[in-house]
Amino acid sequence: MLDRFNRTINYLRISVTDRCNLRCRYCMPEEGVKLISHSDILTYDEIVAFTRVAVAAGINKVRLTGGEPLVRKGVTELVRMLSDIEGITDLSMTTNGIFLSDYAVRLAESGLMRVNVSLDTLDPEKFRYVTRGGELQAVLNGIGAAQQAGLRPVKINCVIKDTPGEEDARSVAEFCMQEGLEVRFIRQMDLASGTFSVVHGGSGGHCAKCNRLRLTPEGMLRPCLFSDKGFSIREMGAEEALRRAVAEKPEKGTANHVNGFYNIGG
C-alpha cells in the first residue's frame, strides 16, 4: 500500500489492551486511567479478521502492544492465530518484561518471532521509582528467558530525557552489548504537545519514512501516533477503515488529544 506521500505502508501495530501492571511515570498517572469496558475491546477473532484484510492489502509486519499485552488473558492464542496468517514475515511484541519469563517459551511455540522489552535503567531503586513498584530482576529474568526461547533479536527500548549519553542510558547500552541485545533509545514524548523525535538505533519518529498504522483496543485504526484521526473497523468495516487510514495518513505528526501511550502502544 502506498499513501499520498508515496510511503509504503506495511507495518501494523495492534494494541490488544489498555491495561498494564505498571504505572510508569511518563506513561500513566499514579491513580491509573479510566479503562475501556471489556465489552468494547476487540475480540481476538475481530483482530485476526482485520489483520487478514490488512495483510492481503500489503501489511507484512505486525507488532502486539498495549498497555501490557501479556496481561490480556489468552494472548498466546492470539499469537498463534496471527502466526497462521500467510504473508506476515515479522510477528513481534513490545512488553515491559515483568511476565516475560512465564510466557517466553509459550510465545515462541505459538509463533512469535521476537520481542522488544522496555528497560530504562539498571538501578533497581530507580526502576522501582520510574515504574511505581516494578521489580527490575523480573525484567532481567524475562530478557534471559526470551533469549533462551529463541525470541531473537531481543531489542531493548530505553526511554531517555535528552541523549543516549545519560547515565542510565549508558548503563543500559553496556548491558546490551554484554548480553547480545539490540538497544533503541527513545526520547521522552508527549502526545498532546506533539513532542517527539527520531529513535536512536531505530526507525520510529522519522515521519518521511513512516510505514505504520495503529489499531487501538476498541478498534480505531489510526494512521499516525501524533494525530487525532481514527477510523472504526467495526463501524466502517475493515476494508474501508484501512483505505481511509492510508489515504488520510498525514505527512508528519502534530498532536494526539484522544489517546495515551497506555492504549496506543507508542
PyMOL commands that set and color helices and strands:
alter all, ss='L'
color gray80, all
select helices_A, chain A and resi 38-40+44-57+69-71+75-83+100-110+124-131+136-149+167-179+207-209+233-236+238-247+261-264
alter helices_A, ss='H'
color red, helices_A
select strands_A, chain A and resi 11-15+61-65+90-95+114-118+155-160+182-187+212-215+220-222+231-232
alter strands_A, ss='S'
color yellow, strands_A
deselect
rebuild
show_as cartoon
